[in-house]
Structures are given as C-alpha cells and as structure tokens.
Amino acid sequence: MSESHVVPDQQIYIVDDDEALRDSLVWMLESSGYTVSAFDSAEAFLAAYRETFSGCLVLDVRMPGMSGLELFEELGRRRCTLPVIFITGHGDVPMAVSALKKGAVDFIEKPFGDQEMLRLIAQCLEQERASRSKRKLEADTARRLEHLTQREREVLDLIIAGKLNKQIADVLGISIKTVEVHRARVMEKMGAHSLAELVQHVVTVEPAALGR
C-alpha cells in the first residue's frame, strides 16, 4: 500500500496476547505506512482507550482474562465507533460470526496472508472515514437547526413537507414575500445551496421530518 492512502490521524490498534503475531502485524502494517499501537490484553487496551481514537481495531477472539468478544461488547456499551476485525483460530469461527451479527466488520482466520489483512484494514479505514464524515455532518446540521427561529423552523418543516411558497404562506398566515425572506434565511443558516441539499441534511438528523 502506498502512503498516499494512509490518513495521518487514523491508527491501527492491535489487541492480541500472542507476542510473535503482534510483532509481525506491527512490522507489516508500519511497513505499509500505517501508525500502529499494540496491546497484549483487552484490559490494557481499555485502560488506554479514548473516545477520540480513530482508525480500526484488530482484535483476537480468544485471550486470557477479558476475551476479544467481551472487549467488543464493552466497547459497544461505550459507543465506540472503531471498525473491528477479529483474528480467529479455526475453532473460534462461530464466535466470530456472532460478533459479525453484532456489528464487527469481518474476521480473518489464522494463518492469514499480509494482503488479505491489508485489504480488510483498507476497507475498515474507508468505512471509518465515511462514518466520521456522516457524524460530523449530523452534528453540524443539529447545531444549525438549533439556531433557527421558531418561524424559520416552521417554514423549514413545510419546505421539507414539499409545500410551495404560496402554500406555506397560506398555512402560516403570512405573505409570500415574508415566506421568501424566511426561506432564504433558512437556506443560509443551514448552509444549503439547493432544496435537495437542505432536505438531505435535515433528514439525516431527523428522519421523521419527511413524514410531517
């Protein structure tokens, strides 16, 4: 993998009690341009974990103490958004499949090839970037919605409902020109350049808005 595909603020977090495998993964991933942090136990990772972690987690299913699955479930309770790839032995496949049903991205069986792991890593990082962008857009939209006046919010709801300016004016008992002024302010405050963009932004935060 070329370093041009590596995003500086994303890291690969490896949690595995097998020192040889851990060191091998670290060497392979760092050679491919990634920043890597490795932990020998689930407990060690949890002690270091911060909500600001970005990238993906490569996690062994079976470890002494807290297992990989138990760590995965604990991270879920903490609303961790890191995509997770499980490393499994042959006998652990049913557990890995169970983890997939709970939101893990994939699992990889030992022994595995470098290219297979790199492919999964790239997939996870792309997913995490897209997910982060979506969360950022949702937070920005929610913040912008809070800055609308009550009348602007009423106009917005009617716009989302597909009402024309004349219909909005009739519903709210105001002039069409006043509707146009409010509509322009709504577009400006929401940072939208088109009606389609406005609707798309709002329904990501408030899906029920379309049904109003």
C-alpha angles and dihedrals in degrees: 000000000000119000090239087078093054117096110213097222094050119090135186111232114201121195113184133131092212103097095195093051091043093052092045092053093047091051093047095047096043089049087056091055100262128135108234135193118189130198130188095212143024089242092056091051093048091051090055098037119119129179088239093066110125129187124043142305125235105198133184112226098215121046136145113267112004109022125224090253092052090050090049091052092047091051088050089056088052090052092242110179099197111125110239130218114190123214110212142182116225093264092052097061095101089054091049091050088052089053090052089057088054094052109280113143099225146316132236125207124227125276096042134168125246093240093053091052093046090051092053092045092052090048092051094048092050089049091049093049091051092046092049092050090050092050090048091051091048092050091047092049092048090050091050092049090056090059095057118104118238091258092048089051090051090051091047093052090052092047090052088049088059098251120156121230093260092051091048090051091052094048094048097036094236134119123273089241090056089050089052091052092049091045092054091049091049092052091048096046092046092049091232123149097191141022090251091054091048093052092045093052095047097046091052087064100029111027090173089063090083091060096054 
